[in-house]
Amino acid sequence: MVKQERAARTRRSLIQAAAEVFAEEGFVPASLGAISKRAGVSNGALHFHFANKSALADAVEEEAAATIRRLTEVARARHGDSLQAVVDATHDLIRCLVQDAVVRGGFELACGVARRTKSPLRAEWQRWVEDSLRRAEGSGSLADGVSWMDAAHVIVAVTAGLEVLGGEDASWLSHQRLTGLWALLLPRLADQQELEALQSGGSQPQASALAPASALLRGPYLHGFPEQ
C-alpha cells in the first residue's frame, strides 16, 4: 500500500510539473529532463509512469478535463438549467486558468497543433456549454429569437479567446473583464423576465466560488496572473 501511494504521488507530481512546463514553454520546447527535475524525480521514474512526452501531455489534458467536468457539474447543481449556471461556470473556468497549473497547461496543449490530436479539454467545455444553452432554451431562459446554438458558439468563442489572450496579457483573465463581457451579453441572450435576477459577476463570492470542487484546485500559481 505504501508503495502504491508513493507511486500515485510521483505520478501526480509529474503531471503537475509537466503542466507547468507546458504552460510556460509549450509542448515542443518542453523537455522530459526539465519536467522530471521540476517534479523532483529521476528520468527513470518519469519513464516508469509515462512512455513519452505525448503520453504525459495526454495525462495533463485528461486531468484538466476532469477539473472542467467537476466545475460544470457544480454550476449546474447550483443553478439547474438557468443562464446563471453558464455565467458561474465561465467565471470558475477563468479562475481555474489563473489558479490551477494543470488546467492552464491543458489549455496550452489544446491550443497547439504539434501533436495533431483532438483536445478532450476543449471538447469537454464546448459539449457542456452547448448542452447548457439547449437546456436554457428549453426552460424558456433565452430571449425570443435567440437560438441555443448561436448563443453557445458566442460563449465558447469568448472563453477560448480569453484563455488565449490571457496567455499574453493576464488582465484578460480578470474577474472584472469577464463580468463586463457578461454585462454586455446577458441583455441580448436572456429572457427579460429572468434578466434582472442574473448576476454577470457570478453568484458566488470570489474567494469560495469553487469550494465544492476545492480538492481539485491547487494554490495560486504566481507567474504574474492577477489575483481574483
C-alpha positions in Angstrom: 0.0 0.0 0.0 2.8 2.4 0.9 4.5 1.7 -2.5 1.3 2.3 -4.3 0.7 5.6 -2.5 4.2 6.7 -3.3 3.7 5.8 -7.0 0.5 7.8 -7.1 2.2 10.8 -5.5 5.0 10.6 -8.1 2.5 10.4 -10.9 0.6 13.5 -9.6 3.9 15.4 -9.2 4.9 14.6 -12.8 1.5 15.7 -14.1 1.7 18.9 -12.1 5.3 19.6 -13.2 4.5 18.8 -16.9 1.5 21.1 -16.8 3.7 24.0 -15.5 6.4 23.4 -18.1 3.9 23.0 -21.0 2.2 26.2 -19.9 5.4 28.1 -19.8 7.3 26.7 -22.8 4.7 24.9 -25.0 4.7 21.3 -25.9 7.6 21.2 -28.5 10.3 23.0 -26.5 9.4 21.3 -23.2 11.9 18.6 -22.3 11.4 15.5 -20.2 14.5 16.4 -18.3 13.0 19.8 -17.3 9.8 18.1 -16.2 11.4 15.4 -14.1 13.7 18.0 -12.5 10.7 20.2 -11.6 8.9 17.2 -10.2 11.9 16.2 -8.1 12.2 12.7 -9.6 14.6 10.8 -11.8 14.2 10.4 -15.6 13.8 6.7 -14.9 10.8 7.3 -12.6 9.3 9.5 -15.3 9.6 6.8 -17.9 8.1 4.3 -15.5 4.9 6.2 -15.4 4.8 7.7 -18.9 6.3 6.2 -22.1 7.0 9.5 -23.7 6.1 13.3 -23.7 2.9 12.7 -25.6 1.6 10.3 -23.0 2.4 12.8 -20.3 0.7 15.6 -22.3 -2.4 13.3 -22.6 -2.5 12.9 -18.9 -2.3 16.6 -18.3 -5.2 17.2 -20.7 -7.3 14.4 -19.2 -6.8 15.7 -15.6 -7.6 19.2 -16.8 -10.8 18.0 -18.5 -11.8 16.2 -15.3 -11.5 19.5 -13.4 -13.6 21.3 -16.0 -16.2 18.5 -15.7 -16.3 18.9 -11.9 -16.7 22.7 -12.0 -19.5 22.5 -14.6 -21.3 19.9 -12.5 -21.1 22.2 -9.5 -22.5 25.1 -11.6 -25.5 23.0 -12.8 -26.2 21.6 -9.4 -26.3 25.1 -8.1 -28.5 26.7 -10.8 -30.1 24.0 -12.8 -30.9 24.9 -16.4 -30.7 28.7 -16.0 -28.2 31.0 -17.7 -26.7 31.7 -14.3 -25.2 28.2 -14.4 -23.3 29.2 -17.6 -22.2 32.5 -16.1 -20.9 30.9 -13.0 -19.1 28.1 -14.9 -17.3 30.7 -17.1 -16.1 32.6 -14.0 -14.9 29.3 -12.4 -13.2 28.3 -15.6 -11.3 31.6 -15.8 -10.4 31.3 -12.1 -9.0 27.8 -12.8 -6.8 29.2 -15.5 -5.3 31.6 -13.0 -5.0 29.2 -10.1 -4.6 25.7 -11.5 -1.4 24.9 -13.4 -2.9 21.7 -14.8 -5.9 23.4 -16.3 -3.6 26.1 -17.7 -1.2 23.6 -19.1 -4.1 21.6 -20.5 -5.4 24.5 -22.5 -1.9 25.4 -23.7 -1.7 21.9 -25.1 -5.2 22.2 -26.6 -4.1 25.3 -28.5 -1.1 23.6 -30.0 -1.1 21.8 -33.4 2.2 19.9 -32.9 0.6 16.8 -31.5 -2.2 16.7 -34.1 -4.8 15.3 -31.7 -8.3 16.4 -30.9 -8.3 18.1 -27.5 -10.6 16.4 -24.9 -10.4 19.5 -22.9 -11.9 21.9 -25.5 -14.4 19.2 -26.4 -15.5 18.8 -22.8 -16.1 22.5 -22.4 -17.9 23.0 -25.7 -20.1 20.0 -25.1 -21.2 21.3 -21.7 -21.9 24.9 -23.0 -23.9 23.6 -25.9 -25.9 21.3 -23.6 -26.5 24.1 -21.1 -27.7 26.5 -23.7 -30.0 23.9 -25.2 -31.5 23.3 -21.7 -31.8 27.1 -21.1 -33.7 27.4 -24.4 -36.0 24.5 -23.3 -36.7 26.1 -19.9 -37.6 29.5 -21.5 -34.5 31.3 -20.2 -33.3 32.6 -23.6 -34.7 35.7 -25.2 -37.1 35.3 -28.1 -35.3 34.8 -31.4 -32.0 33.6 -29.7 -31.1 30.1 -30.7 -29.2 27.9 -28.2 -26.6 27.1 -30.9 -25.8 30.7 -31.7 -25.5 31.5 -28.0 -23.2 28.5 -27.4 -21.0 29.5 -30.3 -20.6 33.0 -28.8 -19.8 31.8 -25.3 -17.3 29.1 -26.4 -15.6 31.7 -28.7 -15.4 34.3 -25.9 -14.0 31.9 -23.3 -11.5 30.5 -25.8 -10.4 34.0 -26.7 -9.9 35.0 -23.1 -7.8 31.9 -22.5 -5.6 32.6 -25.5 -5.3 36.4 -24.8 -4.7 35.7 -21.1 -1.5 33.8 -22.0 0.0 37.1 -23.2 -1.7 39.6 -21.0 -3.0 38.4 -17.6 -5.6 41.2 -17.4 -7.8 39.3 -19.8 -8.2 36.7 -17.1 -9.5 39.2 -14.5 -12.9 38.8 -12.9 -13.8 42.4 -13.9 -13.1 41.7 -17.6 -15.4 38.6 -17.7 -18.1 40.4 -15.7 -18.1 43.2 -18.2 -18.4 40.8 -21.1 -21.4 39.1 -19.4 -23.0 42.5 -18.7 -23.0 43.1 -22.5 -24.1 39.6 -23.4 -26.9 38.9 -21.0 -29.4 41.6 -22.1 -29.2 40.1 -25.6 -29.3 36.4 -24.6 -31.7 36.3 -21.6 -35.4 36.4 -21.3 -36.5 39.8 -19.9 -38.4 38.2 -17.0 -35.2 36.4 -15.8 -32.6 39.1 -16.7 -33.0 41.1 -13.5 -32.1 38.1 -11.4 -28.9 37.2 -13.3 -25.6 38.2 -11.9 -23.0 39.0 -14.5 -20.2 38.7 -11.9 -21.3 35.2 -10.9 -23.5 34.2 -7.9 -20.7 33.1 -5.6 -18.2 35.1 -3.5 -14.8 35.1 -5.4 -12.9 33.5 -2.5 -15.1 30.5 -2.3 -16.9 30.0 -5.6 -15.2 26.7 -6.2 -15.5 25.4 -2.6 -17.4 22.2 -3.6 -14.6 21.3 -6.0 -11.7 22.5 -3.8 -10.0 19.2 -3.8 -9.2 19.7 -7.5 -7.7 23.1 -7.0 -4.1 24.0 -6.1 -2.8 27.2 -4.7 -2.3 30.3 -6.8 0.4 29.8 -9.3 2.3 33.1 -9.2 3.6 34.0 -12.6 2.1 37.4 -13.0 -1.5 36.4 -13.0 -3.9 38.8 -11.4 -5.5 37.9 -8.1 -9.2 37.2 -8.4 
